[in-house]
Amino acid sequence: MAVDSAGASVAERVRAVVEAHSTDRGALLPILHGIQAEFGYIDPEVVPILAAELNMSRADVHGVITFYSDFRSEPAGTATVRLCRAEACQSVGADKLVADAEQVFGVKVGQTTPDGSVTLDQVFCLGNCALGPAAQINGKMYGRVDRSRLVEILANGVQQ
Ligand code: FES
């Protein structure tokens, strides 16, 4: 990942994201979101670059990345399935949906299938509480999701 197809190095792209947030106070979180938006994930090689740019220790940057489940350290699958596990969705079967999804995809929450087709994530409220269990797949919201609907959505193909 040292150089992309346009010839920009990782360090240059990371610095551009940092520069875009140069006036933010407490900018690490928005920068990390920016890095993930730029690359799709936060490669461990980015950590020392960020630490140097922000005058922080590598351990501190790494600690923030690992604390927040929104950040991933490796590329996501073709479809990112985020299942809500907050209270309203739990009351209508979210835990069963998560268990079903783990069985269907053969991975645990936070993991990507070996073929790279699906990343399974959990989230705590998608703002779709009245239509639980709620799911977000590649950014698109779905309500009243159960095992068969989840399989059907993915079988019909999801947009990147
Ligand atoms: S509790 Fe699931 S969308 Fe709000």
Backbone and ligand atoms as CSV (ligand in chain L), in Angstrom:
chain,resi,resn,atom,element,x,y,z
A,1,MET,N,N,0.826,-1.207,0.000
A,1,MET,CA,C,0.000,0.000,0.000
A,1,MET,C,C,0.859,1.255,0.000
A,2,ALA,N,N,2.158,1.121,-0.341
A,2,ALA,CA,C,3.040,2.274,-0.221
A,2,ALA,C,C,2.723,3.383,-1.220
A,3,VAL,N,N,2.310,3.017,-2.448
A,3,VAL,CA,C,1.999,4.017,-3.471
A,3,VAL,C,C,0.727,3.589,-4.184
A,4,ASP,N,N,-0.203,4.514,-4.431
A,4,ASP,CA,C,-1.423,4.134,-5.127
A,4,ASP,C,C,-1.245,4.313,-6.626
A,5,SER,N,N,-2.316,3.996,-7.381
A,5,SER,CA,C,-2.207,4.019,-8.835
A,5,SER,C,C,-1.939,5.421,-9.373
A,6,ALA,N,N,-2.301,6.437,-8.608
A,6,ALA,CA,C,-2.059,7.802,-9.065
A,6,ALA,C,C,-0.657,8.285,-8.685
A,7,GLY,N,N,0.096,7.419,-8.015
A,7,GLY,CA,C,1.465,7.773,-7.673
A,7,GLY,C,C,1.628,8.470,-6.338
A,8,ALA,N,N,0.528,8.721,-5.636
A,8,ALA,CA,C,0.631,9.382,-4.327
A,8,ALA,C,C,1.026,8.351,-3.281
A,9,SER,N,N,1.975,8.698,-2.448
A,9,SER,CA,C,2.375,7.759,-1.409
A,9,SER,C,C,1.350,7.777,-0.294
A,10,VAL,N,N,1.378,6.717,0.511
A,10,VAL,CA,C,0.486,6.657,1.662
A,10,VAL,C,C,0.727,7.867,2.547
A,11,ALA,N,N,2.004,8.175,2.773
A,11,ALA,CA,C,2.325,9.301,3.653
A,11,ALA,C,C,1.733,10.598,3.116
A,12,GLU,N,N,1.800,10.798,1.806
A,12,GLU,CA,C,1.232,12.027,1.219
A,12,GLU,C,C,-0.276,12.084,1.422
A,13,ARG,N,N,-0.938,10.944,1.219
A,13,ARG,CA,C,-2.399,10.914,1.367
A,13,ARG,C,C,-2.787,11.106,2.837
A,14,VAL,N,N,-2.023,10.502,3.753
A,14,VAL,CA,C,-2.303,10.683,5.183
A,14,VAL,C,C,-2.122,12.145,5.557
A,15,ARG,N,N,-1.038,12.751,5.065
A,15,ARG,CA,C,-0.787,14.166,5.397
A,15,ARG,C,C,-1.885,15.070,4.836
A,16,ALA,N,N,-2.430,14.706,3.692
A,16,ALA,CA,C,-3.512,15.519,3.116
A,16,ALA,C,C,-4.750,15.469,4.014
A,17,VAL,N,N,-5.032,14.298,4.575
A,17,VAL,CA,C,-6.179,14.179,5.480
A,17,VAL,C,C,-5.911,14.979,6.747
A,18,VAL,N,N,-4.701,14.865,7.278
A,18,VAL,CA,C,-4.349,15.625,8.492
A,18,VAL,C,C,-4.476,17.122,8.214
A,19,GLU,N,N,-3.974,17.535,7.058
A,19,GLU,CA,C,-4.016,18.962,6.683
A,19,GLU,C,C,-5.456,19.469,6.620
A,20,ALA,N,N,-6.354,18.624,6.125
A,20,ALA,CA,C,-7.755,19.031,6.000
A,20,ALA,C,C,-8.395,19.286,7.358
A,21,HIS,N,N,-7.791,18.743,8.412
A,21,HIS,CA,C,-8.344,18.912,9.761
A,21,HIS,C,C,-7.426,19.769,10.628
A,22,SER,N,N,-6.562,20.541,10.009
A,22,SER,CA,C,-5.541,21.249,10.776
A,22,SER,C,C,-6.117,22.278,11.744
A,23,THR,N,N,-7.356,22.731,11.487
A,23,THR,CA,C,-7.929,23.732,12.387
A,23,THR,C,C,-8.849,23.103,13.430
A,24,ASP,N,N,-9.061,21.795,13.350
A,24,ASP,CA,C,-9.928,21.119,14.337
A,24,ASP,C,C,-9.191,20.955,15.651
A,25,ARG,N,N,-9.909,21.179,16.726
A,25,ARG,CA,C,-9.346,20.836,18.028
A,25,ARG,C,C,-9.667,19.367,18.292
A,26,GLY,N,N,-8.750,18.671,18.909
A,26,GLY,CA,C,-8.990,17.255,19.182
A,26,GLY,C,C,-9.280,16.510,17.896
A,27,ALA,N,N,-8.399,16.691,16.905
A,27,ALA,CA,C,-8.719,16.260,15.544
A,27,ALA,C,C,-8.489,14.779,15.271
A,28,LEU,N,N,-7.978,14.003,16.230
A,28,LEU,CA,C,-7.619,12.624,15.891
A,28,LEU,C,C,-8.810,11.830,15.363
A,29,LEU,N,N,-9.963,11.920,16.020
A,29,LEU,CA,C,-11.105,11.120,15.554
A,29,LEU,C,C,-11.535,11.502,14.137
A,30,PRO,N,N,-11.772,12.800,13.861
A,30,PRO,CA,C,-12.131,13.110,12.467
A,30,PRO,C,C,-11.041,12.737,11.472
A,31,ILE,N,N,-9.795,12.831,11.878
A,31,ILE,CA,C,-8.708,12.424,10.974
A,31,ILE,C,C,-8.782,10.918,10.711
A,32,LEU,N,N,-9.014,10.146,11.774
A,32,LEU,CA,C,-9.108,8.692,11.582
A,32,LEU,C,C,-10.289,8.337,10.674
A,33,HIS,N,N,-11.410,9.047,10.872
A,33,HIS,CA,C,-12.543,8.808,9.968
A,33,HIS,C,C,-12.146,9.183,8.537
A,34,GLY,N,N,-11.401,10.266,8.404
A,34,GLY,CA,C,-10.952,10.688,7.078
A,34,GLY,C,C,-10.013,9.677,6.449
A,35,ILE,N,N,-9.115,9.127,7.269
A,35,ILE,CA,C,-8.178,8.107,6.761
A,35,ILE,C,C,-8.964,6.877,6.295
A,36,GLN,N,N,-9.951,6.493,7.105
A,36,GLN,CA,C,-10.720,5.301,6.721
A,36,GLN,C,C,-11.518,5.574,5.450
A,37,ALA,N,N,-12.040,6.794,5.322
A,37,ALA,CA,C,-12.773,7.142,4.103
A,37,ALA,C,C,-11.834,7.137,2.899
A,38,GLU,N,N,-10.592,7.568,3.104
A,38,GLU,CA,C,-9.625,7.650,2.011
A,38,GLU,C,C,-9.169,6.257,1.563
A,39,PHE,N,N,-8.869,5.388,2.538
A,39,PHE,CA,C,-8.272,4.092,2.212
A,39,PHE,C,C,-9.237,2.912,2.354
A,40,GLY,N,N,-10.345,3.123,3.055
A,40,GLY,CA,C,-11.274,2.014,3.312
A,40,GLY,C,C,-10.981,1.313,4.618
A,41,TYR,N,N,-9.826,1.540,5.177
A,41,TYR,CA,C,-9.417,0.985,6.459
A,41,TYR,C,C,-8.189,1.757,6.930
A,42,ILE,N,N,-7.758,1.450,8.152
A,42,ILE,CA,C,-6.591,2.163,8.683
A,42,ILE,C,C,-5.441,1.163,8.795
A,43,ASP,N,N,-4.602,1.190,7.786
A,43,ASP,CA,C,-3.467,0.275,7.740
A,43,ASP,C,C,-2.514,0.592,8.895
A,44,PRO,N,N,-1.970,-0.440,9.554
A,44,PRO,CA,C,-1.032,-0.193,10.652
A,44,PRO,C,C,0.151,0.695,10.248
A,45,GLU,N,N,0.491,0.714,8.961
A,45,GLU,CA,C,1.632,1.550,8.541
A,45,GLU,C,C,1.312,3.039,8.637
A,46,VAL,N,N,0.028,3.360,8.764
A,46,VAL,CA,C,-0.392,4.751,8.885
A,46,VAL,C,C,-0.124,5.299,10.293
A,47,VAL,N,N,-0.093,4.403,11.270
A,47,VAL,CA,C,0.006,4.838,12.676
A,47,VAL,C,C,1.243,5.698,12.941
A,48,PRO,N,N,2.446,5.268,12.550
A,48,PRO,CA,C,3.611,6.123,12.827
A,48,PRO,C,C,3.568,7.449,12.090
A,49,ILE,N,N,2.976,7.466,10.894
A,49,ILE,CA,C,2.876,8.722,10.144
A,49,ILE,C,C,1.972,9.697,10.900
A,50,LEU,N,N,0.817,9.172,11.348
A,50,LEU,CA,C,-0.118,10.016,12.094
A,50,LEU,C,C,0.504,10.496,13.401
A,51,ALA,N,N,1.172,9.579,14.085
A,51,ALA,CA,C,1.778,9.939,15.375
A,51,ALA,C,C,2.758,11.093,15.188
A,52,ALA,N,N,3.567,11.008,14.120
A,52,ALA,CA,C,4.543,12.072,13.865
A,52,ALA,C,C,3.837,13.374,13.502
A,53,GLU,N,N,2.815,13.280,12.647
A,53,GLU,CA,C,2.106,14.488,12.207
A,53,GLU,C,C,1.404,15.192,13.357
A,54,LEU,N,N,0.873,14.396,14.305
A,54,LEU,CA,C,0.059,14.964,15.384
A,54,LEU,C,C,0.836,15.111,16.685
A,55,ASN,N,N,2.121,14.757,16.626
A,55,ASN,CA,C,2.960,14.865,17.820
A,55,ASN,C,C,2.385,14.035,18.973
A,56,MET,N,N,1.974,12.827,18.643
A,56,MET,CA,C,1.435,11.897,19.640
A,56,MET,C,C,2.308,10.645,19.631
A,57,SER,N,N,2.145,9.809,20.654
A,57,SER,CA,C,2.859,8.537,20.625
A,57,SER,C,C,2.102,7.553,19.731
A,58,ARG,N,N,2.846,6.606,19.171
A,58,ARG,CA,C,2.206,5.570,18.358
A,58,ARG,C,C,1.196,4.791,19.184
A,59,ALA,N,N,1.530,4.562,20.454
A,59,ALA,CA,C,0.637,3.799,21.336
A,59,ALA,C,C,-0.690,4.520,21.513
A,60,ASP,N,N,-0.635,5.847,21.625
A,60,ASP,CA,C,-1.882,6.602,21.795
A,60,ASP,C,C,-2.752,6.516,20.541
A,61,VAL,N,N,-2.136,6.659,19.381
A,61,VAL,CA,C,-2.902,6.573,18.130
A,61,VAL,C,C,-3.487,5.171,17.987
A,62,HIS,N,N,-2.655,4.180,18.226
A,62,HIS,CA,C,-3.113,2.790,18.125
A,62,HIS,C,C,-4.245,2.525,19.115
A,63,GLY,N,N,-4.111,3.078,20.320
A,63,GLY,CA,C,-5.129,2.870,21.348
A,63,GLY,C,C,-6.492,3.398,20.929
A,64,VAL,N,N,-6.502,4.552,20.290
A,64,VAL,CA,C,-7.779,5.126,19.845
A,64,VAL,C,C,-8.373,4.279,18.715
A,65,ILE,N,N,-7.531,3.838,17.800
A,65,ILE,CA,C,-8.025,3.022,16.673
A,65,ILE,C,C,-8.666,1.736,17.197
A,66,THR,N,N,-8.031,1.112,18.161
A,66,THR,CA,C,-8.560,-0.168,18.653
A,66,THR,C,C,-9.728,0.025,19.617
A,67,PHE,N,N,-9.846,1.212,20.223
A,67,PHE,CA,C,-10.943,1.445,21.163
A,67,PHE,C,C,-12.282,1.551,20.443
A,68,TYR,N,N,-12.281,2.205,19.290
A,68,TYR,CA,C,-13.537,2.437,18.571
A,68,TYR,C,C,-13.766,1.343,17.532
A,69,SER,N,N,-14.917,0.684,17.653
A,69,SER,CA,C,-15.177,-0.437,16.751
A,69,SER,C,C,-15.441,0.035,15.321
A,70,ASP,N,N,-15.649,1.332,15.114
A,70,ASP,CA,C,-15.879,1.838,13.754
A,70,ASP,C,C,-14.627,1.721,12.876
A,71,PHE,N,N,-13.460,1.673,13.509
A,71,PHE,CA,C,-12.229,1.660,12.725
A,71,PHE,C,C,-11.758,0.233,12.490
A,72,ARG,N,N,-11.365,-0.039,11.258
A,72,ARG,CA,C,-10.847,-1.374,10.956
A,72,ARG,C,C,-9.402,-1.272,10.480
A,73,SER,N,N,-8.654,-2.329,10.786
A,73,SER,CA,C,-7.226,-2.334,10.442
A,73,SER,C,C,-6.927,-3.136,9.188
A,74,GLU,N,N,-7.967,-3.674,8.574
A,74,GLU,CA,C,-7.759,-4.406,7.329
A,74,GLU,C,C,-8.941,-4.120,6.408
A,75,PRO,N,N,-8.787,-4.359,5.128
A,75,PRO,CA,C,-9.867,-4.030,4.198
A,75,PRO,C,C,-11.154,-4.777,4.541
A,76,ALA,N,N,-12.282,-4.107,4.342
A,76,ALA,CA,C,-13.575,-4.750,4.577
A,76,ALA,C,C,-13.921,-5.638,3.388
A,77,GLY,N,N,-14.916,-6.498,3.602
A,77,GLY,CA,C,-15.393,-7.348,2.518
A,77,GLY,C,C,-16.174,-6.533,1.489
A,78,THR,N,N,-16.599,-7.211,0.425
A,78,THR,CA,C,-17.383,-6.541,-0.620
A,78,THR,C,C,-18.655,-5.939,-0.026
A,79,ALA,N,N,-19.296,-6.701,0.867
A,79,ALA,CA,C,-20.474,-6.193,1.573
A,79,ALA,C,C,-20.137,-6.047,3.053
A,80,THR,N,N,-20.399,-4.876,3.588
A,80,THR,CA,C,-20.253,-4.672,5.025
A,80,THR,C,C,-21.641,-4.685,5.642
A,81,VAL,N,N,-21.894,-5.704,6.453
A,81,VAL,CA,C,-23.198,-5.882,7.085
A,81,VAL,C,C,-23.086,-5.428,8.530
A,82,ARG,N,N,-23.824,-4.392,8.869
A,82,ARG,CA,C,-23.804,-3.867,10.237
A,82,ARG,C,C,-25.171,-4.147,10.853
A,83,LEU,N,N,-25.182,-4.918,11.901
A,83,LEU,CA,C,-26.435,-5.285,12.556
A,83,LEU,C,C,-26.556,-4.520,13.860
A,84,CYS,N,N,-27.736,-3.942,14.088
A,84,CYS,CA,C,-27.963,-3.169,15.299
A,84,CYS,C,C,-28.232,-4.105,16.478
A,85,ARG,N,N,-27.554,-3.817,17.584
A,85,ARG,CA,C,-27.748,-4.618,18.799
A,85,ARG,C,C,-28.222,-3.761,19.960
A,86,ALA,N,N,-28.696,-2.576,19.680
A,86,ALA,CA,C,-29.184,-1.722,20.763
A,86,ALA,C,C,-30.563,-2.199,21.220
A,87,GLU,N,N,-31.046,-1.560,22.278
A,87,GLU,CA,C,-32.180,-2.083,23.039
A,87,GLU,C,C,-33.432,-2.349,22.197
A,88,ALA,N,N,-33.855,-1.365,21.406
A,88,ALA,CA,C,-35.105,-1.531,20.653
A,88,ALA,C,C,-35.007,-2.705,19.690
A,89,CYS,N,N,-33.876,-2.836,19.038
A,89,CYS,CA,C,-33.708,-3.956,18.107
A,89,CYS,C,C,-33.536,-5.270,18.856
A,90,GLN,N,N,-32.860,-5.201,19.990
A,90,GLN,CA,C,-32.723,-6.421,20.804
A,90,GLN,C,C,-34.079,-6.973,21.202
A,91,SER,N,N,-35.010,-6.074,21.506
A,91,SER,CA,C,-36.322,-6.521,21.993
A,91,SER,C,C,-37.131,-7.214,20.896
A,92,VAL,N,N,-36.711,-7.067,19.647
A,92,VAL,CA,C,-37.436,-7.734,18.567
A,92,VAL,C,C,-36.547,-8.726,17.804
A,93,GLY,N,N,-35.496,-9.209,18.473
A,93,GLY,CA,C,-34.762,-10.333,17.896
A,93,GLY,C,C,-33.397,-10.056,17.313
A,94,ALA,N,N,-32.767,-8.935,17.679
A,94,ALA,CA,C,-31.456,-8.627,17.102
A,94,ALA,C,C,-30.401,-9.674,17.462
A,95,ASP,N,N,-30.456,-10.174,18.695
A,95,ASP,CA,C,-29.435,-11.160,19.083
A,95,ASP,C,C,-29.549,-12.433,18.243
A,96,LYS,N,N,-30.782,-12.819,17.969
A,96,LYS,CA,C,-30.966,-14.013,17.131
A,96,LYS,C,C,-30.470,-13.733,15.715
A,97,LEU,N,N,-30.739,-12.525,15.228
A,97,LEU,CA,C,-30.274,-12.170,13.880
A,97,LEU,C,C,-28.750,-12.222,13.811
A,98,VAL,N,N,-28.078,-11.726,14.836
A,98,VAL,CA,C,-26.618,-11.762,14.856
A,98,VAL,C,C,-26.135,-13.220,14.848
A,99,ALA,N,N,-26.760,-14.047,15.684
A,99,ALA,CA,C,-26.372,-15.466,15.732
A,99,ALA,C,C,-26.614,-16.128,14.374
A,100,ASP,N,N,-27.755,-15.803,13.757
A,100,ASP,CA,C,-28.049,-16.361,12.426
A,100,ASP,C,C,-27.011,-15.900,11.407
A,101,ALA,N,N,-26.677,-14.611,11.455
A,101,ALA,CA,C,-25.712,-14.065,10.493
A,101,ALA,C,C,-24.348,-14.737,10.672
A,102,GLU,N,N,-23.948,-14.931,11.928
A,102,GLU,CA,C,-22.661,-15.594,12.172
A,102,GLU,C,C,-22.674,-17.008,11.597
A,103,GLN,N,N,-23.827,-17.653,11.718
A,103,GLN,CA,C,-23.931,-19.026,11.190
A,103,GLN,C,C,-23.933,-19.014,9.661
A,104,VAL,N,N,-24.718,-18.110,9.078
A,104,VAL,CA,C,-24.818,-18.044,7.616
A,104,VAL,C,C,-23.462,-17.724,6.982
A,105,PHE,N,N,-22.744,-16.742,7.548
A,105,PHE,CA,C,-21.485,-16.304,6.934
A,105,PHE,C,C,-20.272,-17.088,7.441
A,106,GLY,N,N,-20.450,-17.773,8.557
A,106,GLY,CA,C,-19.335,-18.556,9.094
A,106,GLY,C,C,-18.252,-17.702,9.718
A,107,VAL,N,N,-18.585,-16.502,10.143
A,107,VAL,CA,C,-17.628,-15.631,10.834
A,107,VAL,C,C,-18.300,-15.022,12.056
A,108,LYS,N,N,-17.491,-14.531,12.962
A,108,LYS,CA,C,-17.997,-13.815,14.128
A,108,LYS,C,C,-18.095,-12.325,13.808
A,109,VAL,N,N,-18.849,-11.628,14.635
A,109,VAL,CA,C,-18.927,-10.173,14.505
A,109,VAL,C,C,-17.513,-9.590,14.530
A,110,GLY,N,N,-17.253,-8.677,13.611
A,110,GLY,CA,C,-15.929,-8.051,13.529
A,110,GLY,C,C,-15.017,-8.736,12.532
A,111,GLN,N,N,-15.490,-9.838,11.945
A,111,GLN,CA,C,-14.629,-10.589,11.030
A,111,GLN,C,C,-15.145,-10.484,9.591
A,112,THR,N,N,-14.257,-10.838,8.676
A,112,THR,CA,C,-14.587,-10.878,7.246
A,112,THR,C,C,-14.479,-12.313,6.757
A,113,THR,N,N,-15.402,-12.716,5.897
A,113,THR,CA,C,-15.351,-14.080,5.369
A,113,THR,C,C,-14.033,-14.287,4.619
A,114,PRO,N,N,-13.515,-15.522,4.619
A,114,PRO,CA,C,-12.230,-15.776,3.950
A,114,PRO,C,C,-12.218,-15.377,2.472
A,115,ASP,N,N,-13.376,-15.431,1.820
A,115,ASP,CA,C,-13.413,-15.054,0.397
A,115,ASP,C,C,-13.554,-13.544,0.199
A,116,GLY,N,N,-13.628,-12.798,1.317
A,116,GLY,CA,C,-13.706,-11.343,1.217
A,116,GLY,C,C,-15.070,-10.828,0.784
A,117,SER,N,N,-16.087,-11.676,0.812
A,117,SER,CA,C,-17.392,-11.212,0.320
A,117,SER,C,C,-18.175,-10.423,1.363
A,118,VAL,N,N,-18.032,-10.773,2.647
A,118,VAL,CA,C,-18.853,-10.130,3.676
A,118,VAL,C,C,-18.018,-9.819,4.917
A,119,THR,N,N,-18.182,-8.602,5.414
A,119,THR,CA,C,-17.687,-8.241,6.743
A,119,THR,C,C,-18.904,-8.078,7.637
A,120,LEU,N,N,-18.882,-8.729,8.784
A,120,LEU,CA,C,-20.014,-8.667,9.712
A,120,LEU,C,C,-19.638,-7.778,10.892
A,121,ASP,N,N,-20.408,-6.724,11.093
A,121,ASP,CA,C,-20.155,-5.790,12.187
A,121,ASP,C,C,-21.418,-5.611,13.011
A,122,GLN,N,N,-21.246,-5.167,14.238
A,122,GLN,CA,C,-22.394,-4.788,15.041
A,122,GLN,C,C,-22.333,-3.289,15.308
A,123,VAL,N,N,-23.491,-2.725,15.570
A,123,VAL,CA,C,-23.567,-1.286,15.819
A,123,VAL,C,C,-24.660,-1.088,16.857
A,124,PHE,N,N,-24.573,-0.002,17.600
A,124,PHE,CA,C,-25.553,0.229,18.654
A,124,PHE,C,C,-26.409,1.430,18.296
A,125,CYS,N,N,-27.424,1.148,17.567
A,125,CYS,CA,C,-28.474,2.049,17.054
A,125,CYS,C,C,-28.103,2.649,15.705
A,126,LEU,N,N,-28.966,2.388,14.767
A,126,LEU,CA,C,-28.833,2.939,13.420
A,126,LEU,C,C,-29.872,4.028,13.177
A,127,GLY,N,N,-30.616,4.372,14.220
A,127,GLY,CA,C,-31.662,5.372,14.057
A,127,GLY,C,C,-32.870,4.846,13.310
A,128,ASN,N,N,-33.023,3.553,13.295
A,128,ASN,CA,C,-34.129,2.907,12.568
A,128,ASN,C,C,-34.913,2.023,13.547
A,129,CYS,N,N,-35.021,2.524,14.779
A,129,CYS,CA,C,-35.487,1.707,15.905
A,129,CYS,C,C,-36.901,1.163,15.716
A,130,ALA,N,N,-37.761,1.895,15.048
A,130,ALA,CA,C,-39.146,1.445,14.890
A,130,ALA,C,C,-39.257,0.268,13.939
A,131,LEU,N,N,-38.187,0.021,13.187
A,131,LEU,CA,C,-38.234,-1.051,12.182
A,131,LEU,C,C,-37.190,-2.128,12.472
A,132,GLY,N,N,-36.981,-2.385,13.752
A,132,GLY,CA,C,-36.009,-3.393,14.112
A,132,GLY,C,C,-36.490,-4.795,13.818
A,133,PRO,N,N,-35.593,-5.744,13.770
A,133,PRO,CA,C,-34.145,-5.563,13.811
A,133,PRO,C,C,-33.641,-4.807,12.573
A,134,ALA,N,N,-32.801,-3.845,12.825
A,134,ALA,CA,C,-32.303,-2.994,11.746
A,134,ALA,C,C,-30.910,-3.436,11.309
A,135,ALA,N,N,-30.655,-3.236,10.029
A,135,ALA,CA,C,-29.335,-3.553,9.479
A,135,ALA,C,C,-28.955,-2.468,8.484
A,136,GLN,N,N,-27.665,-2.296,8.326
A,136,GLN,CA,C,-27.145,-1.382,7.310
A,136,GLN,C,C,-26.138,-2.184,6.487
A,137,ILE,N,N,-26.372,-2.219,5.199
A,137,ILE,CA,C,-25.495,-2.998,4.331
A,137,ILE,C,C,-24.920,-2.063,3.276
A,138,ASN,N,N,-23.610,-1.920,3.311
A,138,ASN,CA,C,-22.906,-0.955,2.449
A,138,ASN,C,C,-23.592,0.412,2.481
A,139,GLY,N,N,-23.962,0.828,3.683
A,139,GLY,CA,C,-24.512,2.165,3.870
A,139,GLY,C,C,-26.003,2.267,3.675
A,140,LYS,N,N,-26.647,1.247,3.125
A,140,LYS,CA,C,-28.092,1.297,2.895
A,140,LYS,C,C,-28.827,0.661,4.075
A,141,MET,N,N,-29.895,1.311,4.506
A,141,MET,CA,C,-30.637,0.861,5.691
A,141,MET,C,C,-31.716,-0.151,5.321
A,142,TYR,N,N,-31.853,-1.151,6.185
A,142,TYR,CA,C,-32.912,-2.145,6.035
A,142,TYR,C,C,-33.585,-2.335,7.382
A,143,GLY,N,N,-34.906,-2.548,7.365
A,143,GLY,CA,C,-35.654,-2.780,8.590
A,143,GLY,C,C,-36.317,-4.140,8.584
A,144,ARG,N,N,-36.752,-4.561,9.787
A,144,ARG,CA,C,-37.419,-5.856,9.969
A,144,ARG,C,C,-36.621,-6.977,9.300
A,145,VAL,N,N,-35.347,-7.005,9.604
A,145,VAL,CA,C,-34.471,-7.989,8.977
A,145,VAL,C,C,-34.461,-9.265,9.808
A,146,ASP,N,N,-34.637,-10.368,9.142
A,146,ASP,CA,C,-34.433,-11.667,9.782
A,146,ASP,C,C,-33.476,-12.468,8.894
A,147,ARG,N,N,-33.247,-13.695,9.302
A,147,ARG,CA,C,-32.261,-14.514,8.588
A,147,ARG,C,C,-32.550,-14.596,7.091
A,148,SER,N,N,-33.791,-14.915,6.739
A,148,SER,CA,C,-34.095,-15.122,5.325
A,148,SER,C,C,-34.001,-13.803,4.542
A,149,ARG,N,N,-34.423,-12.707,5.174
A,149,ARG,CA,C,-34.339,-11.417,4.471
A,149,ARG,C,C,-32.881,-11.010,4.275
A,150,LEU,N,N,-32.054,-11.276,5.270
A,150,LEU,CA,C,-30.633,-10.954,5.156
A,150,LEU,C,C,-30.003,-11.728,3.999
A,151,VAL,N,N,-30.305,-13.019,3.946
A,151,VAL,CA,C,-29.757,-13.854,2.870
A,151,VAL,C,C,-30.253,-13.353,1.516
A,152,GLU,N,N,-31.538,-12.985,1.472
A,152,GLU,CA,C,-32.139,-12.509,0.224
A,152,GLU,C,C,-31.492,-11.205,-0.242
A,153,ILE,N,N,-31.285,-10.285,0.692
A,153,ILE,CA,C,-30.676,-8.986,0.336
A,153,ILE,C,C,-29.301,-9.220,-0.289
A,154,LEU,N,N,-28.524,-10.079,0.340
A,154,LEU,CA,C,-27.163,-10.314,-0.152
A,154,LEU,C,C,-27.170,-11.096,-1.453
A,155,ALA,N,N,-28.149,-12.006,-1.578
A,155,ALA,CA,C,-28.239,-12.787,-2.816
A,155,ALA,C,C,-28.598,-11.893,-4.003
A,156,ASN,N,N,-29.345,-10.825,-3.725
A,156,ASN,CA,C,-29.744,-9.911,-4.793
A,156,ASN,C,C,-28.628,-8.946,-5.168
A,157,GLY,N,N,-27.534,-9.010,-4.427
A,157,GLY,CA,C,-26.399,-8.142,-4.727
A,157,GLY,C,C,-26.547,-6.807,-4.028
A,158,VAL,N,N,-25.448,-6.301,-3.501
A,158,VAL,CA,C,-25.463,-5.020,-2.818
A,158,VAL,C,C,-24.563,-4.057,-3.568
A,159,GLN,N,N,-24.927,-2.790,-3.470
A,159,GLN,CA,C,-24.124,-1.786,-4.153
A,159,GLN,C,C,-22.872,-1.504,-3.347
A,160,GLN,N,N,-21.811,-1.201,-4.050
A,160,GLN,CA,C,-20.539,-0.876,-3.396
A,160,GLN,C,C,-20.607,0.487,-2.777
L,1,FES,S1,S,-32.113,0.334,18.414
L,1,FES,FE1,FE,-31.716,-0.558,16.490
L,1,FES,S2,S,-31.890,1.082,15.121
L,1,FES,FE2,FE,-32.138,2.000,17.068
